[in-house]
Amino acid sequence: MNTAFDDDFSGEALLEYGDADFMILKPGGYVVCAVTAEQIPLNDLRYWSAELQEAYRDANTSVARWLEVRKETGQ
């Protein structure tokens, strides 16, 4: 049996990423990786950039994006 709670947490969530945590602005079950476009269940979300407001599927993807951004900005 589905409940209203289940409906609130299906689909893509909208988050505000902080340095150590995130705030859910729009409930959902997942976010999309900024690099791979894979769906990341909120329970599995461990990597994001507060600066870029992006989520990443894993540590390797996070580091690759960080290096890409630094190269683009010449840092």
Backbone as XML, in Angstrom:
<?xml version="1.0"?>
<chain id="A" units="angstrom">
  <residue number="1" name="MET">
    <atom name="N" x="0.835" y="-1.187" z="0.000"/>
    <atom name="CA" x="0.000" y="0.000" z="0.000"/>
    <atom name="C" x="0.879" y="1.249" z="0.000"/>
  </residue>
  <residue number="2" name="ASN">
    <atom name="N" x="0.649" y="2.128" z="-0.941"/>
    <atom name="CA" x="1.373" y="3.395" z="-0.994"/>
    <atom name="C" x="0.688" y="4.420" z="-0.100"/>
  </residue>
  <residue number="3" name="THR">
    <atom name="N" x="1.485" y="5.274" z="0.485"/>
    <atom name="CA" x="0.965" y="6.357" z="1.315"/>
    <atom name="C" x="1.397" y="7.691" z="0.710"/>
  </residue>
  <residue number="4" name="ALA">
    <atom name="N" x="0.873" y="8.760" z="1.230"/>
    <atom name="CA" x="1.279" y="10.095" z="0.781"/>
    <atom name="C" x="2.776" y="10.294" z="1.036"/>
  </residue>
  <residue number="5" name="PHE">
    <atom name="N" x="3.278" y="9.693" z="2.112"/>
    <atom name="CA" x="4.704" y="9.780" z="2.423"/>
    <atom name="C" x="5.534" y="9.180" z="1.301"/>
  </residue>
  <residue number="6" name="ASP">
    <atom name="N" x="5.107" y="8.024" z="0.768"/>
    <atom name="CA" x="5.819" y="7.388" z="-0.335"/>
    <atom name="C" x="5.846" y="8.283" z="-1.558"/>
  </residue>
  <residue number="7" name="ASP">
    <atom name="N" x="4.739" y="8.947" z="-1.848"/>
    <atom name="CA" x="4.670" y="9.838" z="-3.002"/>
    <atom name="C" x="5.610" y="11.025" z="-2.845"/>
  </residue>
  <residue number="8" name="ASP">
    <atom name="N" x="5.757" y="11.541" z="-1.627"/>
    <atom name="CA" x="6.640" y="12.672" z="-1.379"/>
    <atom name="C" x="8.099" y="12.338" z="-1.648"/>
  </residue>
  <residue number="9" name="PHE">
    <atom name="N" x="8.457" y="11.088" z="-1.455"/>
    <atom name="CA" x="9.851" y="10.704" z="-1.571"/>
    <atom name="C" x="10.134" y="9.841" z="-2.796"/>
  </residue>
  <residue number="10" name="SER">
    <atom name="N" x="9.333" y="10.036" z="-3.823"/>
    <atom name="CA" x="9.635" y="9.414" z="-5.104"/>
    <atom name="C" x="10.031" y="10.539" z="-6.059"/>
  </residue>
  <residue number="11" name="GLY">
    <atom name="N" x="10.803" y="10.240" z="-7.049"/>
    <atom name="CA" x="11.256" y="11.265" z="-7.984"/>
    <atom name="C" x="12.521" y="11.937" z="-7.492"/>
  </residue>
  <residue number="12" name="GLU">
    <atom name="N" x="12.930" y="12.958" z="-8.222"/>
    <atom name="CA" x="14.182" y="13.648" z="-7.926"/>
    <atom name="C" x="13.995" y="14.674" z="-6.818"/>
  </residue>
  <residue number="13" name="ALA">
    <atom name="N" x="14.910" y="14.663" z="-5.859"/>
    <atom name="CA" x="14.915" y="15.634" z="-4.768"/>
    <atom name="C" x="15.695" y="16.873" z="-5.187"/>
  </residue>
  <residue number="14" name="LEU">
    <atom name="N" x="15.401" y="17.980" z="-4.571"/>
    <atom name="CA" x="16.160" y="19.209" z="-4.746"/>
    <atom name="C" x="16.818" y="19.516" z="-3.411"/>
  </residue>
  <residue number="15" name="LEU">
    <atom name="N" x="18.142" y="19.609" z="-3.421"/>
    <atom name="CA" x="18.896" y="19.809" z="-2.186"/>
    <atom name="C" x="19.704" y="21.097" z="-2.227"/>
  </residue>
  <residue number="16" name="GLU">
    <atom name="N" x="19.968" y="21.626" z="-1.046"/>
    <atom name="CA" x="20.953" y="22.689" z="-0.889"/>
    <atom name="C" x="22.122" y="22.057" z="-0.150"/>
  </residue>
  <residue number="17" name="TYR">
    <atom name="N" x="23.287" y="22.028" z="-0.799"/>
    <atom name="CA" x="24.449" y="21.340" z="-0.253"/>
    <atom name="C" x="25.266" y="22.278" z="0.614"/>
  </residue>
  <residue number="18" name="GLY">
    <atom name="N" x="25.543" y="21.849" z="1.827"/>
    <atom name="CA" x="26.414" y="22.583" z="2.733"/>
    <atom name="C" x="27.761" y="21.883" z="2.820"/>
  </residue>
  <residue number="19" name="ASP">
    <atom name="N" x="28.637" y="22.391" z="3.661"/>
    <atom name="CA" x="29.968" y="21.796" z="3.796"/>
    <atom name="C" x="29.920" y="20.384" z="4.379"/>
  </residue>
  <residue number="20" name="ALA">
    <atom name="N" x="29.058" y="20.149" z="5.348"/>
    <atom name="CA" x="29.035" y="18.848" z="6.017"/>
    <atom name="C" x="27.691" y="18.139" z="5.920"/>
  </residue>
  <residue number="21" name="ASP">
    <atom name="N" x="26.693" y="18.810" z="5.390"/>
    <atom name="CA" x="25.370" y="18.201" z="5.276"/>
    <atom name="C" x="24.595" y="18.882" z="4.165"/>
  </residue>
  <residue number="22" name="PHE">
    <atom name="N" x="23.378" y="18.463" z="3.990"/>
    <atom name="CA" x="22.535" y="19.088" z="2.979"/>
    <atom name="C" x="21.136" y="19.292" z="3.535"/>
  </residue>
  <residue number="23" name="MET">
    <atom name="N" x="20.419" y="20.231" z="2.931"/>
    <atom name="CA" x="19.051" y="20.504" z="3.325"/>
    <atom name="C" x="18.140" y="20.125" z="2.155"/>
  </residue>
  <residue number="24" name="ILE">
    <atom name="N" x="17.076" y="19.415" z="2.458"/>
    <atom name="CA" x="16.131" y="19.005" z="1.423"/>
    <atom name="C" x="15.158" y="20.149" z="1.165"/>
  </residue>
  <residue number="25" name="LEU">
    <atom name="N" x="15.204" y="20.702" z="-0.036"/>
    <atom name="CA" x="14.303" y="21.788" z="-0.425"/>
    <atom name="C" x="13.021" y="21.242" z="-1.050"/>
  </residue>
  <residue number="26" name="LYS">
    <atom name="N" x="13.160" y="20.141" z="-1.784"/>
    <atom name="CA" x="12.008" y="19.460" z="-2.385"/>
    <atom name="C" x="12.212" y="17.967" z="-2.154"/>
  </residue>
  <residue number="27" name="PRO">
    <atom name="N" x="11.302" y="17.316" z="-1.454"/>
    <atom name="CA" x="11.477" y="15.886" z="-1.168"/>
    <atom name="C" x="11.564" y="15.051" z="-2.440"/>
  </residue>
  <residue number="28" name="GLY">
    <atom name="N" x="12.294" y="13.983" z="-2.336"/>
    <atom name="CA" x="12.443" y="13.035" z="-3.434"/>
    <atom name="C" x="13.249" y="11.845" z="-2.973"/>
  </residue>
  <residue number="29" name="GLY">
    <atom name="N" x="13.380" y="10.863" z="-3.815"/>
    <atom name="CA" x="14.092" y="9.652" z="-3.457"/>
    <atom name="C" x="15.536" y="9.639" z="-3.892"/>
  </residue>
  <residue number="30" name="TYR">
    <atom name="N" x="15.910" y="10.544" z="-4.790"/>
    <atom name="CA" x="17.262" y="10.519" z="-5.337"/>
    <atom name="C" x="17.665" y="11.898" z="-5.841"/>
  </residue>
  <residue number="31" name="VAL">
    <atom name="N" x="18.974" y="12.049" z="-6.103"/>
    <atom name="CA" x="19.516" y="13.193" z="-6.832"/>
    <atom name="C" x="20.296" y="12.620" z="-8.012"/>
  </residue>
  <residue number="32" name="VAL">
    <atom name="N" x="20.669" y="13.464" z="-8.937"/>
    <atom name="CA" x="21.378" y="13.022" z="-10.136"/>
    <atom name="C" x="22.837" y="13.463" z="-10.045"/>
  </residue>
  <residue number="33" name="CYS">
    <atom name="N" x="23.745" y="12.536" z="-10.322"/>
    <atom name="CA" x="25.173" y="12.842" z="-10.331"/>
    <atom name="C" x="25.457" y="13.863" z="-11.423"/>
  </residue>
  <residue number="34" name="ALA">
    <atom name="N" x="26.182" y="14.922" z="-11.075"/>
    <atom name="CA" x="26.490" y="15.997" z="-12.019"/>
    <atom name="C" x="27.435" y="15.548" z="-13.126"/>
  </residue>
  <residue number="35" name="VAL">
    <atom name="N" x="28.172" y="14.474" z="-12.912"/>
    <atom name="CA" x="29.151" y="14.017" z="-13.896"/>
    <atom name="C" x="28.603" y="12.871" z="-14.741"/>
  </residue>
  <residue number="36" name="THR">
    <atom name="N" x="28.012" y="11.880" z="-14.094"/>
    <atom name="CA" x="27.593" y="10.664" z="-14.797"/>
    <atom name="C" x="26.112" y="10.630" z="-15.133"/>
  </residue>
  <residue number="37" name="ALA">
    <atom name="N" x="25.330" y="11.523" z="-14.554"/>
    <atom name="CA" x="23.874" y="11.571" z="-14.716"/>
    <atom name="C" x="23.169" y="10.344" z="-14.123"/>
  </residue>
  <residue number="38" name="GLU">
    <atom name="N" x="23.867" y="9.589" z="-13.284"/>
    <atom name="CA" x="23.254" y="8.447" z="-12.598"/>
    <atom name="C" x="22.407" y="8.936" z="-11.431"/>
  </residue>
  <residue number="39" name="GLN">
    <atom name="N" x="21.343" y="8.209" z="-11.142"/>
    <atom name="CA" x="20.521" y="8.509" z="-9.981"/>
    <atom name="C" x="21.225" y="7.999" z="-8.729"/>
  </residue>
  <residue number="40" name="ILE">
    <atom name="N" x="21.286" y="8.838" z="-7.710"/>
    <atom name="CA" x="21.899" y="8.484" z="-6.436"/>
    <atom name="C" x="20.802" y="8.526" z="-5.375"/>
  </residue>
  <residue number="41" name="PRO">
    <atom name="N" x="20.427" y="7.380" z="-4.798"/>
    <atom name="CA" x="19.437" y="7.402" z="-3.719"/>
    <atom name="C" x="19.935" y="8.294" z="-2.583"/>
  </residue>
  <residue number="42" name="LEU">
    <atom name="N" x="19.041" y="9.070" z="-1.979"/>
    <atom name="CA" x="19.463" y="9.979" z="-0.907"/>
    <atom name="C" x="20.174" y="9.249" z="0.224"/>
  </residue>
  <residue number="43" name="ASN">
    <atom name="N" x="19.751" y="8.032" z="0.516"/>
    <atom name="CA" x="20.406" y="7.262" z="1.578"/>
    <atom name="C" x="21.855" y="6.934" z="1.244"/>
  </residue>
  <residue number="44" name="ASP">
    <atom name="N" x="22.215" y="6.949" z="-0.030"/>
    <atom name="CA" x="23.571" y="6.620" z="-0.458"/>
    <atom name="C" x="24.418" y="7.846" z="-0.788"/>
  </residue>
  <residue number="45" name="LEU">
    <atom name="N" x="23.855" y="9.039" z="-0.687"/>
    <atom name="CA" x="24.576" y="10.256" z="-1.054"/>
    <atom name="C" x="25.651" y="10.580" z="-0.021"/>
  </residue>
  <residue number="46" name="ARG">
    <atom name="N" x="26.903" y="10.551" z="-0.461"/>
    <atom name="CA" x="28.038" y="10.829" z="0.429"/>
    <atom name="C" x="28.961" y="11.934" z="-0.102"/>
  </residue>
  <residue number="47" name="TYR">
    <atom name="N" x="28.867" y="12.232" z="-1.391"/>
    <atom name="CA" x="29.817" y="13.160" z="-2.026"/>
    <atom name="C" x="29.075" y="14.255" z="-2.772"/>
  </residue>
  <residue number="48" name="TRP">
    <atom name="N" x="29.452" y="15.506" z="-2.488"/>
    <atom name="CA" x="28.864" y="16.647" z="-3.175"/>
    <atom name="C" x="29.801" y="17.842" z="-3.031"/>
  </residue>
  <residue number="49" name="SER">
    <atom name="N" x="29.506" y="18.874" z="-3.789"/>
    <atom name="CA" x="30.260" y="20.123" z="-3.704"/>
    <atom name="C" x="29.324" y="21.224" z="-3.233"/>
  </residue>
  <residue number="50" name="ALA">
    <atom name="N" x="29.629" y="21.800" z="-2.083"/>
    <atom name="CA" x="28.849" y="22.942" z="-1.599"/>
    <atom name="C" x="29.106" y="24.157" z="-2.500"/>
  </residue>
  <residue number="51" name="GLU">
    <atom name="N" x="30.322" y="24.280" z="-2.995"/>
    <atom name="CA" x="30.694" y="25.394" z="-3.865"/>
    <atom name="C" x="29.912" y="25.361" z="-5.182"/>
  </residue>
  <residue number="52" name="LEU">
    <atom name="N" x="29.835" y="24.189" z="-5.796"/>
    <atom name="CA" x="29.184" y="24.063" z="-7.102"/>
    <atom name="C" x="27.727" y="23.629" z="-7.002"/>
  </residue>
  <residue number="53" name="GLN">
    <atom name="N" x="27.291" y="23.221" z="-5.796"/>
    <atom name="CA" x="25.932" y="22.723" z="-5.580"/>
    <atom name="C" x="25.631" y="21.542" z="-6.509"/>
  </residue>
  <residue number="54" name="GLU">
    <atom name="N" x="26.552" y="20.549" z="-6.476"/>
    <atom name="CA" x="26.440" y="19.358" z="-7.301"/>
    <atom name="C" x="26.634" y="18.106" z="-6.452"/>
  </residue>
  <residue number="55" name="ALA">
    <atom name="N" x="25.986" y="17.029" z="-6.860"/>
    <atom name="CA" x="26.145" y="15.725" z="-6.210"/>
    <atom name="C" x="26.996" y="14.819" z="-7.093"/>
  </residue>
  <residue number="56" name="TYR">
    <atom name="N" x="27.702" y="13.874" z="-6.444"/>
    <atom name="CA" x="28.555" y="12.932" z="-7.161"/>
    <atom name="C" x="28.305" y="11.524" z="-6.643"/>
  </residue>
  <residue number="57" name="ARG">
    <atom name="N" x="28.425" y="10.541" z="-7.536"/>
    <atom name="CA" x="28.112" y="9.158" z="-7.165"/>
    <atom name="C" x="29.136" y="8.528" z="-6.248"/>
  </residue>
  <residue number="58" name="ASP">
    <atom name="N" x="30.414" y="8.943" z="-6.347"/>
    <atom name="CA" x="31.452" y="8.344" z="-5.506"/>
    <atom name="C" x="32.649" y="9.293" z="-5.396"/>
  </residue>
  <residue number="59" name="ALA">
    <atom name="N" x="33.646" y="8.874" z="-4.626"/>
    <atom name="CA" x="34.821" y="9.714" z="-4.384"/>
    <atom name="C" x="35.611" y="9.973" z="-5.661"/>
  </residue>
  <residue number="60" name="ASN">
    <atom name="N" x="35.777" y="8.956" z="-6.497"/>
    <atom name="CA" x="36.538" y="9.140" z="-7.737"/>
    <atom name="C" x="35.888" y="10.173" z="-8.648"/>
  </residue>
  <residue number="61" name="THR">
    <atom name="N" x="34.585" y="10.124" z="-8.753"/>
    <atom name="CA" x="33.851" y="11.087" z="-9.579"/>
    <atom name="C" x="33.979" y="12.489" z="-8.998"/>
  </residue>
  <residue number="62" name="SER">
    <atom name="N" x="33.919" y="12.588" z="-7.683"/>
    <atom name="CA" x="34.062" y="13.878" z="-7.005"/>
    <atom name="C" x="35.431" y="14.505" z="-7.274"/>
  </residue>
  <residue number="63" name="VAL">
    <atom name="N" x="36.479" y="13.704" z="-7.152"/>
    <atom name="CA" x="37.844" y="14.205" z="-7.385"/>
    <atom name="C" x="38.036" y="14.591" z="-8.851"/>
  </residue>
  <residue number="64" name="ALA">
    <atom name="N" x="37.515" y="13.783" z="-9.760"/>
    <atom name="CA" x="37.635" y="14.092" z="-11.185"/>
    <atom name="C" x="36.975" y="15.432" z="-11.502"/>
  </residue>
  <residue number="65" name="ARG">
    <atom name="N" x="35.820" y="15.689" z="-10.927"/>
    <atom name="CA" x="35.116" y="16.965" z="-11.145"/>
    <atom name="C" x="35.908" y="18.112" z="-10.529"/>
  </residue>
  <residue number="66" name="TRP">
    <atom name="N" x="36.455" y="17.898" z="-9.331"/>
    <atom name="CA" x="37.241" y="18.936" z="-8.664"/>
    <atom name="C" x="38.448" y="19.317" z="-9.522"/>
  </residue>
  <residue number="67" name="LEU">
    <atom name="N" x="39.132" y="18.313" z="-10.070"/>
    <atom name="CA" x="40.285" y="18.587" z="-10.937"/>
    <atom name="C" x="39.864" y="19.317" z="-12.204"/>
  </residue>
  <residue number="68" name="GLU">
    <atom name="N" x="38.736" y="18.930" z="-12.780"/>
    <atom name="CA" x="38.222" y="19.576" z="-13.984"/>
    <atom name="C" x="37.923" y="21.056" z="-13.738"/>
  </residue>
  <residue number="69" name="VAL">
    <atom name="N" x="37.279" y="21.351" z="-12.632"/>
    <atom name="CA" x="36.934" y="22.740" z="-12.313"/>
    <atom name="C" x="38.190" y="23.557" z="-12.068"/>
  </residue>
  <residue number="70" name="ARG">
    <atom name="N" x="39.162" y="23.008" z="-11.374"/>
    <atom name="CA" x="40.411" y="23.737" z="-11.083"/>
    <atom name="C" x="41.176" y="24.009" z="-12.380"/>
  </residue>
  <residue number="71" name="LYS">
    <atom name="N" x="41.155" y="23.058" z="-13.296"/>
    <atom name="CA" x="41.837" y="23.237" z="-14.577"/>
    <atom name="C" x="41.160" y="24.348" z="-15.388"/>
  </residue>
  <residue number="72" name="GLU">
    <atom name="N" x="39.818" y="24.368" z="-15.380"/>
    <atom name="CA" x="39.058" y="25.386" z="-16.131"/>
    <atom name="C" x="39.307" y="26.784" z="-15.592"/>
  </residue>
  <residue number="73" name="THR">
    <atom name="N" x="39.485" y="26.903" z="-14.269"/>
    <atom name="CA" x="39.663" y="28.218" z="-13.667"/>
    <atom name="C" x="41.129" y="28.599" z="-13.522"/>
  </residue>
  <residue number="74" name="GLY">
    <atom name="N" x="42.032" y="27.697" z="-13.900"/>
    <atom name="CA" x="43.450" y="27.991" z="-13.837"/>
    <atom name="C" x="44.018" y="27.993" z="-12.428"/>
  </residue>
  <residue number="75" name="GLN">
    <atom name="N" x="43.370" y="27.285" z="-11.519"/>
    <atom name="CA" x="43.853" y="27.243" z="-10.125"/>
    <atom name="C" x="44.752" y="26.082" z="-9.889"/>
  </residue>
</chain>
